[in-house]
Amino acid sequence: MIAASPRYIVVEGPIGVGKTSLARRLADSFACDLVEENPWANPFLERFYQDPRGGALPVQLFFLFQRARQLEEERQRDLFSPVKVADYLMEKDRLFAKLILDPQEWELYQQIYERLDIQPPTPDLVIYLQAPVKVLLERVARRGVRFEQMIKRDYLEQLMEAYARFFHQYDESPLLIINTADIDPVGNDTDFQQLLEQVNSIRSGRHFYNPVGRNIA
């Protein structure tokens, strides 16, 4: 492990962009613990993809409780020291909620969120992965999860816009924004090492990493 590396790294981005795979590889590289959410444990996820309007509230509340419980357990076990990598930022729960809930559901969600009194740790670095919608759809298709094939292009476009708005204003932590359309930092060692150099060099501010190379989409 490199001593100067950030202590708590979060990888974020829309579905299909590769955030969990990259988080796993970073955790392996740093020989540290991985804080990983488990979307497959959500029994309402398939219903949401089948019926986004009808399934929005239960799927979102399940994720909220799941993430809040996991972060509380991590804090109690003091797992955020010395180095940890996570594949989600707690604030993204509100991002999704605002996108998929109607006004009345959003108000209920807000009340529940505030009651939970969630106090997530502040990352030393957030890595925000981007890719065009076409690339995300192709990656989701290749992944082959049956109910994910129901994801609509317009939903992904709205999700990407929500992420872009969120990170445009985000200033809680140093931020590294990466265009992953033409690189494969999970499967290609050269791409990963170049990304790792970026990760280890950042201590503050907002940074953009837009490598031009093989088109892997």
C-alpha positions as CSV (number, residue, x, y, z in Angstrom):
1,M,0.0,0.0,0.0
2,I,1.3,3.5,-0.8
3,A,1.5,5.5,2.4
4,A,0.5,8.8,0.9
5,S,-2.7,7.4,-0.6
6,P,-6.1,8.8,0.5
7,R,-7.6,7.0,3.5
8,Y,-11.2,6.8,2.4
9,I,-12.0,6.6,-1.3
10,V,-15.5,6.5,-2.8
11,V,-16.2,5.5,-6.4
12,E,-19.5,6.7,-7.9
13,G,-21.3,6.9,-11.2
14,P,-24.4,5.6,-13.0
15,I,-25.3,2.0,-13.6
16,G,-23.0,0.3,-16.1
17,V,-20.1,2.7,-15.7
18,G,-18.0,0.2,-13.7
19,K,-17.9,1.7,-10.2
20,T,-18.1,-1.5,-8.2
21,S,-15.5,-3.3,-10.4
22,L,-13.1,-0.3,-10.0
23,A,-13.8,-0.1,-6.3
24,R,-12.9,-3.8,-5.9
25,R,-9.7,-3.4,-7.9
26,L,-8.6,-0.3,-5.9
27,A,-9.3,-2.2,-2.7
28,D,-7.2,-5.1,-3.9
29,S,-4.4,-2.7,-4.9
30,F,-4.4,-1.0,-1.5
31,A,-4.9,-4.3,0.3
32,C,-7.7,-2.7,2.2
33,D,-11.3,-3.2,3.1
34,L,-14.1,-2.7,0.6
35,V,-17.4,-1.1,1.6
36,E,-19.8,-2.5,-1.0
37,E,-23.5,-2.2,-1.3
38,N,-25.6,-5.1,-2.3
39,P,-28.4,-4.1,-4.8
40,W,-29.3,-7.7,-5.4
41,A,-30.6,-7.9,-1.9
42,N,-33.3,-5.4,-2.7
43,P,-36.5,-7.5,-3.3
44,F,-38.1,-4.5,-5.0
45,L,-35.5,-3.8,-7.6
46,E,-36.9,-6.0,-10.3
47,R,-40.4,-4.6,-9.7
48,F,-39.0,-1.1,-10.1
49,Y,-37.5,-1.8,-13.5
50,Q,-40.8,-3.4,-14.6
51,D,-42.9,-0.6,-13.2
52,P,-40.8,2.5,-12.3
53,R,-43.7,4.6,-11.1
54,G,-45.3,1.9,-8.9
55,G,-42.0,0.5,-7.6
56,A,-40.2,3.7,-6.8
57,L,-41.0,4.2,-3.1
58,P,-40.3,0.6,-1.8
59,V,-37.1,0.2,-3.8
60,Q,-35.8,3.6,-2.6
61,L,-36.7,3.0,1.1
62,F,-35.1,-0.4,1.1
63,F,-31.9,1.1,-0.3
64,L,-32.0,3.9,2.3
65,F,-32.4,1.6,5.2
66,Q,-29.7,-0.8,3.8
67,R,-27.1,1.9,3.3
68,A,-27.8,3.6,6.6
69,R,-27.5,0.3,8.5
70,Q,-24.3,-0.6,6.7
71,L,-22.6,2.7,7.3
72,E,-23.6,2.6,11.0
73,E,-22.2,-0.9,11.3
74,E,-19.0,0.2,9.6
75,R,-18.6,3.2,11.9
76,Q,-19.2,1.0,15.0
77,R,-16.5,-1.4,13.9
78,D,-14.2,1.5,13.1
79,L,-13.6,0.2,9.6
80,F,-12.8,3.5,8.1
81,S,-9.2,3.3,9.3
82,P,-6.6,3.2,8.0
83,V,-7.7,2.8,4.3
84,K,-11.1,1.9,2.9
85,V,-12.7,2.0,-0.6
86,A,-16.5,2.2,-1.0
87,D,-18.6,1.8,-4.1
88,Y,-21.2,4.4,-3.1
89,L,-21.6,7.8,-1.6
90,M,-24.5,8.1,0.8
91,E,-25.6,11.3,-0.7
92,K,-26.5,9.4,-3.9
93,D,-29.5,8.0,-2.1
94,R,-31.1,11.4,-2.2
95,L,-30.1,11.8,-5.8
96,F,-32.0,8.7,-6.8
97,A,-34.9,9.5,-4.5
98,K,-35.4,13.0,-6.0
99,L,-35.3,11.4,-9.5
100,I,-37.8,8.6,-9.1
101,L,-40.2,9.7,-6.4
102,D,-43.3,11.9,-6.8
103,P,-43.7,15.0,-4.6
104,Q,-45.6,13.3,-1.8
105,E,-43.3,10.3,-1.8
106,W,-40.3,12.6,-1.7
107,E,-41.7,14.5,1.3
108,L,-42.2,11.1,3.1
109,Y,-38.7,10.1,2.2
110,Q,-37.2,13.3,3.5
111,Q,-38.9,12.8,6.8
112,I,-37.6,9.3,7.1
113,Y,-34.1,10.3,6.1
114,E,-34.0,13.0,8.7
115,R,-35.2,10.7,11.4
116,L,-32.4,8.2,10.7
117,D,-29.8,10.9,11.5
118,I,-27.3,9.4,9.1
119,Q,-23.7,10.6,9.6
120,P,-21.6,9.2,6.8
121,P,-17.8,9.7,6.9
122,T,-16.4,12.4,4.6
123,P,-14.3,10.8,1.8
124,D,-10.7,11.8,1.3
125,L,-11.3,11.4,-2.5
126,V,-14.4,10.8,-4.6
127,I,-14.0,9.3,-8.0
128,Y,-16.9,10.1,-10.3
129,L,-17.0,7.8,-13.4
130,Q,-18.7,9.0,-16.6
131,A,-19.6,7.4,-19.9
132,P,-22.0,8.2,-22.8
133,V,-25.5,6.7,-22.5
134,K,-24.8,4.4,-25.5
135,V,-21.8,3.0,-23.7
136,L,-23.7,2.4,-20.5
137,L,-26.5,0.6,-22.3
138,E,-24.0,-1.6,-24.1
139,R,-22.2,-2.5,-20.9
140,V,-25.5,-3.3,-19.1
141,A,-26.5,-5.5,-22.0
142,R,-23.2,-7.3,-21.9
143,R,-23.6,-7.8,-18.1
144,G,-26.6,-9.9,-18.9
145,V,-28.7,-9.4,-15.8
146,R,-32.2,-10.2,-16.9
147,F,-34.2,-7.4,-15.3
148,E,-31.6,-4.8,-16.0
149,Q,-32.4,-5.2,-19.7
150,M,-35.6,-3.3,-18.9
151,I,-33.7,-0.1,-18.2
152,K,-34.8,2.6,-20.6
153,R,-32.5,5.0,-22.4
154,D,-34.5,8.0,-21.1
155,Y,-34.1,6.9,-17.5
156,L,-30.3,6.6,-17.9
157,E,-30.2,10.0,-19.5
158,Q,-32.1,11.5,-16.6
159,L,-29.8,9.7,-14.2
160,M,-26.7,11.0,-15.9
161,E,-28.1,14.5,-15.8
162,A,-28.8,14.1,-12.0
163,Y,-25.3,12.9,-11.4
164,A,-23.8,15.8,-13.4
165,R,-25.8,18.4,-11.5
166,F,-24.9,16.8,-8.2
167,F,-21.1,16.7,-8.9
168,H,-21.2,20.2,-10.5
169,Q,-22.0,21.5,-7.0
170,Y,-20.1,18.9,-4.9
171,D,-17.3,20.3,-2.8
172,E,-17.2,18.1,0.3
173,S,-14.1,16.2,-0.8
174,P,-11.5,16.2,-3.5
175,L,-13.1,15.0,-6.7
176,L,-11.6,13.1,-9.7
177,I,-13.9,13.0,-12.7
178,I,-13.0,10.2,-15.2
179,N,-14.3,9.6,-18.7
180,T,-14.3,5.8,-19.0
181,A,-15.6,5.6,-22.6
182,D,-12.2,4.7,-24.0
183,I,-10.4,3.0,-21.1
184,D,-10.8,-0.1,-19.1
185,P,-9.2,0.5,-15.7
186,V,-10.5,-2.8,-14.4
187,G,-9.4,-5.2,-17.2
188,N,-6.4,-3.3,-18.5
189,D,-3.3,-3.0,-16.3
190,T,-1.9,0.0,-18.1
191,D,-5.2,1.9,-17.8
192,F,-5.4,1.0,-14.1
193,Q,-1.8,2.1,-13.3
194,Q,-2.4,5.4,-15.0
195,L,-5.6,6.0,-13.0
196,L,-3.8,4.9,-9.8
197,E,-1.2,7.6,-10.4
198,Q,-4.0,10.2,-10.6
199,V,-5.6,8.8,-7.4
200,N,-2.3,9.0,-5.4
201,S,-1.5,12.5,-6.6
202,I,-4.8,14.2,-5.6
203,R,-5.0,16.0,-2.2
204,S,-7.5,18.8,-2.9
205,G,-9.7,20.4,-5.6
206,R,-11.5,19.1,-8.7
207,H,-9.7,17.2,-11.3
208,F,-10.6,15.8,-14.8
209,Y,-9.1,12.7,-16.3
210,N,-10.1,12.3,-19.9
211,P,-7.7,9.8,-21.5
212,V,-7.9,9.1,-25.2
213,G,-7.2,5.6,-26.2
214,R,-8.8,2.3,-27.3
215,N,-12.5,2.6,-27.8
216,I,-13.8,-0.3,-25.7
217,A,-17.5,0.4,-26.0
